[in-house]
Amino acid sequence: MQTVFATVMTVVTSEYFPAAAVLFSVVLMWIIGLLGGLSLLSGGMPPLATLSWLLFIYAFVVLSPIAGLIAAVDLVRRWWRNRRRKLGQAGA
């Protein structure tokens, strides 16, 4: 149990965790959407509920690719910086 907790804490405190969590969430939400997440619109909902749902989906469709792109760029930037640091230390 102690090793599981230590492993979880290592992952959560990693510098990659926030960006990886955002990227994972964006990809997961898009997969759910592509597999039928919009089926809620086919039911008989009141007009205000339908409008609210459509506004939420619109905001998600517009903002999630931006968040995913920023997260992916951050992950690559951090990986590249750490790789350069390790190569610099090995060569010095």
Secondary structure, DSSP 8 states (H G I E B T S, - for coil): -HHHHHHHHHHHTSTTHHHHHHHHHHHHHHHHHHTTGGGGGGS---HHHHHHHHHHHHHHHHHHHHHHHHHHHHHHHHHHHHHHHHHHHHH-
